[in-house]
C-alpha cells in the first residue's frame, strides 16, 4: 500500500468479486482498454 499513490486497503472483505470489474476483465483484450474503463468505486 502506497498512500502517496492513492493506494489503500479496503476495510471490508468482499465474499465475491465485484461484477462490474469482472465484466470489464472479460470485455477487453488489452490492459490499456481495461484501464480506461475501470469503475472508480466499488
mmCIF file as Biopython writes it, N, C-alpha, C and O atoms, coordinates in Angstrom:
data_model
#
loop_
_atom_site.group_PDB
_atom_site.id
_atom_site.type_symbol
_atom_site.label_atom_id
_atom_site.label_alt_id
_atom_site.label_comp_id
_atom_site.label_asym_id
_atom_site.label_entity_id
_atom_site.label_seq_id
_atom_site.pdbx_PDB_ins_code
_atom_site.Cartn_x
_atom_site.Cartn_y
_atom_site.Cartn_z
_atom_site.occupancy
_atom_site.B_iso_or_equiv
_atom_site.auth_seq_id
_atom_site.auth_asym_id
_atom_site.pdbx_PDB_model_num
ATOM 1   N N  . UNK A ? 1  ? 0.833   -1.171  0.000   1.0 0.0 1  A 1 
ATOM 2   C CA . UNK A ? 1  ? 0.000   0.000   0.000   1.0 0.0 1  A 1 
ATOM 3   C C  . UNK A ? 1  ? 0.883   1.241   0.000   1.0 0.0 1  A 1 
ATOM 4   O O  . UNK A ? 1  ? 1.836   1.347   0.772   1.0 0.0 1  A 1 
ATOM 5   N N  . UNK A ? 2  ? 0.542   2.182   -0.890  1.0 0.0 2  A 1 
ATOM 6   C CA . UNK A ? 2  ? 1.311   3.419   -1.013  1.0 0.0 2  A 1 
ATOM 7   C C  . UNK A ? 2  ? 0.360   4.615   -0.984  1.0 0.0 2  A 1 
ATOM 8   O O  . UNK A ? 2  ? -0.210  4.972   -2.015  1.0 0.0 2  A 1 
ATOM 9   N N  . UNK A ? 3  ? 0.181   5.238   0.183   1.0 0.0 3  A 1 
ATOM 10  C CA . UNK A ? 3  ? -0.725  6.387   0.288   1.0 0.0 3  A 1 
ATOM 11  C C  . UNK A ? 3  ? -0.359  7.530   -0.661  1.0 0.0 3  A 1 
ATOM 12  O O  . UNK A ? 3  ? -1.243  8.262   -1.105  1.0 0.0 3  A 1 
ATOM 13  N N  . UNK A ? 4  ? 0.915   7.693   -0.976  1.0 0.0 4  A 1 
ATOM 14  C CA . UNK A ? 4  ? 1.333   8.751   -1.892  1.0 0.0 4  A 1 
ATOM 15  C C  . UNK A ? 4  ? 0.790   8.520   -3.300  1.0 0.0 4  A 1 
ATOM 16  O O  . UNK A ? 4  ? 0.638   9.462   -4.077  1.0 0.0 4  A 1 
ATOM 17  N N  . UNK A ? 5  ? 0.499   7.258   -3.622  1.0 0.0 5  A 1 
ATOM 18  C CA . UNK A ? 5  ? -0.061  6.904   -4.929  1.0 0.0 5  A 1 
ATOM 19  C C  . UNK A ? 5  ? -1.562  6.680   -4.838  1.0 0.0 5  A 1 
ATOM 20  O O  . UNK A ? 5  ? -2.155  6.088   -5.740  1.0 0.0 5  A 1 
ATOM 21  N N  . UNK A ? 6  ? -2.186  7.146   -3.756  1.0 0.0 6  A 1 
ATOM 22  C CA . UNK A ? 6  ? -3.629  6.975   -3.508  1.0 0.0 6  A 1 
ATOM 23  C C  . UNK A ? 6  ? -4.040  5.514   -3.417  1.0 0.0 6  A 1 
ATOM 24  O O  . UNK A ? 6  ? -5.183  5.173   -3.723  1.0 0.0 6  A 1 
ATOM 25  N N  . UNK A ? 7  ? -3.127  4.651   -3.003  1.0 0.0 7  A 1 
ATOM 26  C CA . UNK A ? 7  ? -3.476  3.252   -2.772  1.0 0.0 7  A 1 
ATOM 27  C C  . UNK A ? 7  ? -3.965  3.101   -1.333  1.0 0.0 7  A 1 
ATOM 28  O O  . UNK A ? 7  ? -3.513  3.809   -0.433  1.0 0.0 7  A 1 
ATOM 29  N N  . UNK A ? 8  ? -4.878  2.185   -1.134  1.0 0.0 8  A 1 
ATOM 30  C CA . UNK A ? 8  ? -5.405  1.967   0.208   1.0 0.0 8  A 1 
ATOM 31  C C  . UNK A ? 8  ? -5.897  0.538   0.335   1.0 0.0 8  A 1 
ATOM 32  O O  . UNK A ? 8  ? -6.025  -0.172  -0.663  1.0 0.0 8  A 1 
ATOM 33  N N  . UNK A ? 9  ? -6.167  0.124   1.536   1.0 0.0 9  A 1 
ATOM 34  C CA . UNK A ? 9  ? -6.706  -1.200  1.812   1.0 0.0 9  A 1 
ATOM 35  C C  . UNK A ? 9  ? -8.171  -1.032  2.198   1.0 0.0 9  A 1 
ATOM 36  O O  . UNK A ? 9  ? -8.508  -0.229  3.068   1.0 0.0 9  A 1 
ATOM 37  N N  . UNK A ? 10 ? -9.031  -1.796  1.541   1.0 0.0 10 A 1 
ATOM 38  C CA . UNK A ? 10 ? -10.453 -1.742  1.872   1.0 0.0 10 A 1 
ATOM 39  C C  . UNK A ? 10 ? -10.684 -2.269  3.279   1.0 0.0 10 A 1 
ATOM 40  O O  . UNK A ? 10 ? -10.049 -3.236  3.700   1.0 0.0 10 A 1 
ATOM 41  N N  . UNK A ? 11 ? -11.573 -1.646  3.987   1.0 0.0 11 A 1 
ATOM 42  C CA . UNK A ? 11 ? -11.916 -2.069  5.343   1.0 0.0 11 A 1 
ATOM 43  C C  . UNK A ? 11 ? -12.720 -3.367  5.329   1.0 0.0 11 A 1 
ATOM 44  O O  . UNK A ? 11 ? -12.677 -4.138  6.287   1.0 0.0 11 A 1 
ATOM 45  N N  . UNK A ? 12 ? -13.447 -3.606  4.248   1.0 0.0 12 A 1 
ATOM 46  C CA . UNK A ? 12 ? -14.312 -4.780  4.149   1.0 0.0 12 A 1 
ATOM 47  C C  . UNK A ? 12 ? -13.632 -5.869  3.327   1.0 0.0 12 A 1 
ATOM 48  O O  . UNK A ? 12 ? -12.793 -5.589  2.471   1.0 0.0 12 A 1 
ATOM 49  N N  . UNK A ? 13 ? -14.004 -7.097  3.599   1.0 0.0 13 A 1 
ATOM 50  C CA . UNK A ? 13 ? -13.566 -8.228  2.795   1.0 0.0 13 A 1 
ATOM 51  C C  . UNK A ? 13 ? -14.754 -8.639  1.933   1.0 0.0 13 A 1 
ATOM 52  O O  . UNK A ? 13 ? -15.823 -8.963  2.452   1.0 0.0 13 A 1 
ATOM 53  N N  . UNK A ? 14 ? -14.566 -8.626  0.627   1.0 0.0 14 A 1 
ATOM 54  C CA . UNK A ? 14 ? -15.644 -8.957  -0.290  1.0 0.0 14 A 1 
ATOM 55  C C  . UNK A ? 14 ? -15.684 -10.470 -0.501  1.0 0.0 14 A 1 
ATOM 56  O O  . UNK A ? 14 ? -14.670 -11.085 -0.830  1.0 0.0 14 A 1 
ATOM 57  N N  . UNK A ? 15 ? -16.850 -11.059 -0.310  1.0 0.0 15 A 1 
ATOM 58  C CA . UNK A ? 15 ? -17.006 -12.506 -0.437  1.0 0.0 15 A 1 
ATOM 59  C C  . UNK A ? 15 ? -16.988 -12.954 -1.894  1.0 0.0 15 A 1 
ATOM 60  O O  . UNK A ? 15 ? -16.668 -14.105 -2.191  1.0 0.0 15 A 1 
ATOM 61  N N  . UNK A ? 16 ? -17.328 -12.053 -2.791  1.0 0.0 16 A 1 
ATOM 62  C CA . UNK A ? 16 ? -17.363 -12.373 -4.218  1.0 0.0 16 A 1 
ATOM 63  C C  . UNK A ? 16 ? -16.770 -11.196 -4.986  1.0 0.0 16 A 1 
ATOM 64  O O  . UNK A ? 16 ? -16.785 -10.066 -4.497  1.0 0.0 16 A 1 
ATOM 65  N N  . UNK A ? 17 ? -16.252 -11.450 -6.178  1.0 0.0 17 A 1 
ATOM 66  C CA . UNK A ? 17 ? -15.694 -10.348 -6.962  1.0 0.0 17 A 1 
ATOM 67  C C  . UNK A ? 17 ? -16.792 -9.360  -7.356  1.0 0.0 17 A 1 
ATOM 68  O O  . UNK A ? 17 ? -17.960 -9.727  -7.490  1.0 0.0 17 A 1 
ATOM 69  N N  . UNK A ? 18 ? -16.402 -8.124  -7.535  1.0 0.0 18 A 1 
ATOM 70  C CA . UNK A ? 18 ? -17.346 -7.085  -7.943  1.0 0.0 18 A 1 
ATOM 71  C C  . UNK A ? 18 ? -17.712 -7.321  -9.407  1.0 0.0 18 A 1 
ATOM 72  O O  . UNK A ? 18 ? -16.834 -7.350  -10.269 1.0 0.0 18 A 1 
ATOM 73  N N  . UNK A ? 19 ? -18.982 -7.486  -9.684  1.0 0.0 19 A 1 
ATOM 74  C CA . UNK A ? 19 ? -19.444 -7.874  -11.021 1.0 0.0 19 A 1 
ATOM 75  C C  . UNK A ? 19 ? -19.025 -6.878  -12.100 1.0 0.0 19 A 1 
ATOM 76  O O  . UNK A ? 19 ? -18.667 -7.290  -13.203 1.0 0.0 19 A 1 
ATOM 77  N N  . UNK A ? 20 ? -19.062 -5.586  -11.810 1.0 0.0 20 A 1 
ATOM 78  C CA . UNK A ? 20 ? -18.688 -4.596  -12.828 1.0 0.0 20 A 1 
ATOM 79  C C  . UNK A ? 20 ? -17.219 -4.739  -13.238 1.0 0.0 20 A 1 
ATOM 80  O O  . UNK A ? 20 ? -16.870 -4.497  -14.394 1.0 0.0 20 A 1 
ATOM 81  N N  . UNK A ? 21 ? -16.372 -5.125  -12.307 1.0 0.0 21 A 1 
ATOM 82  C CA . UNK A ? 21 ? -14.961 -5.334  -12.624 1.0 0.0 21 A 1 
ATOM 83  C C  . UNK A ? 21 ? -14.791 -6.628  -13.420 1.0 0.0 21 A 1 
ATOM 84  O O  . UNK A ? 21 ? -14.042 -6.659  -14.396 1.0 0.0 21 A 1 
ATOM 85  N N  . UNK A ? 22 ? -15.473 -7.683  -13.015 1.0 0.0 22 A 1 
ATOM 86  C CA . UNK A ? 22 ? -15.393 -8.963  -13.732 1.0 0.0 22 A 1 
ATOM 87  C C  . UNK A ? 22 ? -15.863 -8.801  -15.172 1.0 0.0 22 A 1 
ATOM 88  O O  . UNK A ? 22 ? -15.242 -9.340  -16.087 1.0 0.0 22 A 1 
ATOM 89  N N  . UNK A ? 23 ? -16.952 -8.066  -15.385 1.0 0.0 23 A 1 
ATOM 90  C CA . UNK A ? 23 ? -17.459 -7.833  -16.738 1.0 0.0 23 A 1 
ATOM 91  C C  . UNK A ? 23 ? -16.405 -7.162  -17.605 1.0 0.0 23 A 1 
ATOM 92  O O  . UNK A ? 23 ? -16.215 -7.539  -18.761 1.0 0.0 23 A 1 
ATOM 93  N N  . UNK A ? 24 ? -15.727 -6.177  -17.056 1.0 0.0 24 A 1 
ATOM 94  C CA . UNK A ? 24 ? -14.716 -5.462  -17.827 1.0 0.0 24 A 1 
ATOM 95  C C  . UNK A ? 24 ? -13.483 -6.328  -18.084 1.0 0.0 24 A 1 
ATOM 96  O O  . UNK A ? 24 ? -12.865 -6.217  -19.142 1.0 0.0 24 A 1 
ATOM 97  N N  . UNK A ? 25 ? -13.124 -7.176  -17.143 1.0 0.0 25 A 1 
ATOM 98  C CA . UNK A ? 25 ? -11.993 -8.083  -17.365 1.0 0.0 25 A 1 
ATOM 99  C C  . UNK A ? 25 ? -12.270 -9.008  -18.547 1.0 0.0 25 A 1 
ATOM 100 O O  . UNK A ? 25 ? -11.354 -9.356  -19.292 1.0 0.0 25 A 1 
ATOM 101 N N  . UNK A ? 26 ? -13.515 -9.403  -18.719 1.0 0.0 26 A 1 
ATOM 102 C CA . UNK A ? 26 ? -13.897 -10.284 -19.825 1.0 0.0 26 A 1 
ATOM 103 C C  . UNK A ? 26 ? -14.048 -9.522  -21.141 1.0 0.0 26 A 1 
ATOM 104 O O  . UNK A ? 26 ? -13.885 -10.097 -22.217 1.0 0.0 26 A 1 
ATOM 105 N N  . UNK A ? 27 ? -14.358 -8.232  -21.052 1.0 0.0 27 A 1 
ATOM 106 C CA . UNK A ? 27 ? -14.722 -7.428  -22.213 1.0 0.0 27 A 1 
ATOM 107 C C  . UNK A ? 27 ? -13.518 -6.987  -23.046 1.0 0.0 27 A 1 
ATOM 108 O O  . UNK A ? 27 ? -13.622 -6.893  -24.269 1.0 0.0 27 A 1 
ATOM 109 N N  . UNK A ? 28 ? -12.391 -6.717  -22.415 1.0 0.0 28 A 1 
ATOM 110 C CA . UNK A ? 28 ? -11.265 -6.101  -23.112 1.0 0.0 28 A 1 
ATOM 111 C C  . UNK A ? 28 ? -10.111 -7.065  -23.315 1.0 0.0 28 A 1 
ATOM 112 O O  . UNK A ? 28 ? -9.882  -7.975  -22.518 1.0 0.0 28 A 1 
ATOM 113 N N  . UNK A ? 29 ? -9.387  -6.837  -24.411 1.0 0.0 29 A 1 
ATOM 114 C CA . UNK A ? 29 ? -8.249  -7.711  -24.704 1.0 0.0 29 A 1 
ATOM 115 C C  . UNK A ? 29 ? -6.914  -7.055  -24.373 1.0 0.0 29 A 1 
ATOM 116 O O  . UNK A ? 29 ? -5.874  -7.712  -24.424 1.0 0.0 29 A 1 
ATOM 117 N N  . UNK A ? 30 ? -6.931  -5.770  -24.034 1.0 0.0 30 A 1 
ATOM 118 C CA . UNK A ? 30 ? -5.669  -5.123  -23.673 1.0 0.0 30 A 1 
ATOM 119 C C  . UNK A ? 30 ? -5.813  -4.400  -22.333 1.0 0.0 30 A 1 
ATOM 120 O O  . UNK A ? 30 ? -6.900  -3.978  -21.939 1.0 0.0 30 A 1 
ATOM 121 N N  . UNK A ? 31 ? -4.690  -4.277  -21.660 1.0 0.0 31 A 1 
ATOM 122 C CA . UNK A ? 31 ? -4.669  -3.598  -20.373 1.0 0.0 31 A 1 
ATOM 123 C C  . UNK A ? 31 ? -5.075  -2.136  -20.520 1.0 0.0 31 A 1 
ATOM 124 O O  . UNK A ? 31 ? -5.782  -1.610  -19.661 1.0 0.0 31 A 1 
ATOM 125 N N  . UNK A ? 32 ? -4.649  -1.476  -21.578 1.0 0.0 32 A 1 
ATOM 126 C CA . UNK A ? 32 ? -4.978  -0.067  -21.778 1.0 0.0 32 A 1 
ATOM 127 C C  . UNK A ? 32 ? -6.489  0.120   -21.905 1.0 0.0 32 A 1 
ATOM 128 O O  . UNK A ? 32 ? -7.052  1.016   -21.276 1.0 0.0 32 A 1 
ATOM 129 N N  . UNK A ? 33 ? -7.144  -0.703  -22.701 1.0 0.0 33 A 1 
ATOM 130 C CA . UNK A ? 33 ? -8.600  -0.601  -22.832 1.0 0.0 33 A 1 
ATOM 131 C C  . UNK A ? 33 ? -9.278  -0.795  -21.479 1.0 0.0 33 A 1 
ATOM 132 O O  . UNK A ? 33 ? -10.184 -0.046  -21.114 1.0 0.0 33 A 1 
ATOM 133 N N  . UNK A ? 34 ? -8.835  -1.790  -20.754 1.0 0.0 34 A 1 
ATOM 134 C CA . UNK A ? 34 ? -9.397  -2.078  -19.436 1.0 0.0 34 A 1 
ATOM 135 C C  . UNK A ? 34 ? -9.168  -0.914  -18.488 1.0 0.0 34 A 1 
ATOM 136 O O  . UNK A ? 34 ? -10.096 -0.476  -17.809 1.0 0.0 34 A 1 
ATOM 137 N N  . UNK A ? 35 ? -7.943  -0.411  -18.436 1.0 0.0 35 A 1 
ATOM 138 C CA . UNK A ? 35 ? -7.583  0.668   -17.514 1.0 0.0 35 A 1 
ATOM 139 C C  . UNK A ? 35 ? -8.458  1.902   -17.725 1.0 0.0 35 A 1 
ATOM 140 O O  . UNK A ? 35 ? -8.845  2.561   -16.761 1.0 0.0 35 A 1 
ATOM 141 N N  . UNK A ? 36 ? -8.770  2.214   -18.981 1.0 0.0 36 A 1 
ATOM 142 C CA . UNK A ? 36 ? -9.558  3.404   -19.299 1.0 0.0 36 A 1 
ATOM 143 C C  . UNK A ? 36 ? -11.024 3.266   -18.912 1.0 0.0 36 A 1 
ATOM 144 O O  . UNK A ? 36 ? -11.751 4.259   -18.884 1.0 0.0 36 A 1 
ATOM 145 N N  . UNK A ? 37 ? -11.467 2.047   -18.614 1.0 0.0 37 A 1 
ATOM 146 C CA . UNK A ? 37 ? -12.896 1.832   -18.337 1.0 0.0 37 A 1 
ATOM 147 C C  . UNK A ? 37 ? -13.170 1.176   -17.002 1.0 0.0 37 A 1 
ATOM 148 O O  . UNK A ? 37 ? -14.295 0.735   -16.769 1.0 0.0 37 A 1 
ATOM 149 N N  . UNK A ? 38 ? -12.182 1.090   -16.105 1.0 0.0 38 A 1 
ATOM 150 C CA . UNK A ? 38 ? -12.441 0.514   -14.789 1.0 0.0 38 A 1 
ATOM 151 C C  . UNK A ? 38 ? -13.335 1.437   -13.968 1.0 0.0 38 A 1 
ATOM 152 O O  . UNK A ? 38 ? -13.186 2.656   -14.046 1.0 0.0 38 A 1 
ATOM 153 N N  . UNK A ? 39 ? -14.258 0.887   -13.185 1.0 0.0 39 A 1 
ATOM 154 C CA . UNK A ? 39 ? -15.084 1.730   -12.331 1.0 0.0 39 A 1 
ATOM 155 C C  . UNK A ? 39 ? -14.210 2.429   -11.282 1.0 0.0 39 A 1 
ATOM 156 O O  . UNK A ? 39 ? -13.207 1.878   -10.827 1.0 0.0 39 A 1 
ATOM 157 N N  . UNK A ? 40 ? -14.604 3.641   -10.910 1.0 0.0 40 A 1 
ATOM 158 C CA . UNK A ? 40 ? -13.819 4.407   -9.941  1.0 0.0 40 A 1 
ATOM 159 C C  . UNK A ? 40 ? -14.102 3.998   -8.516  1.0 0.0 40 A 1 
ATOM 160 O O  . UNK A ? 40 ? -13.285 4.239   -7.627  1.0 0.0 40 A 1 
ATOM 161 N N  . UNK A ? 41 ? -15.244 3.385   -8.285  1.0 0.0 41 A 1 
ATOM 162 C CA . UNK A ? 41 ? -15.577 2.956   -6.921  1.0 0.0 41 A 1 
ATOM 163 C C  . UNK A ? 41 ? -16.286 1.615   -6.970  1.0 0.0 41 A 1 
ATOM 164 O O  . UNK A ? 41 ? -16.837 1.213   -7.994  1.0 0.0 41 A 1 
ATOM 165 N N  . UNK A ? 42 ? -16.254 0.944   -5.846  1.0 0.0 42 A 1 
ATOM 166 C CA . UNK A ? 42 ? -16.944 -0.341  -5.745  1.0 0.0 42 A 1 
ATOM 167 C C  . UNK A ? 42 ? -18.264 -0.076  -5.114  1.0 0.0 42 A 1 
ATOM 168 O O  . UNK A ? 42 ? -19.050 -1.003  -4.913  1.0 0.0 42 A 1 
#
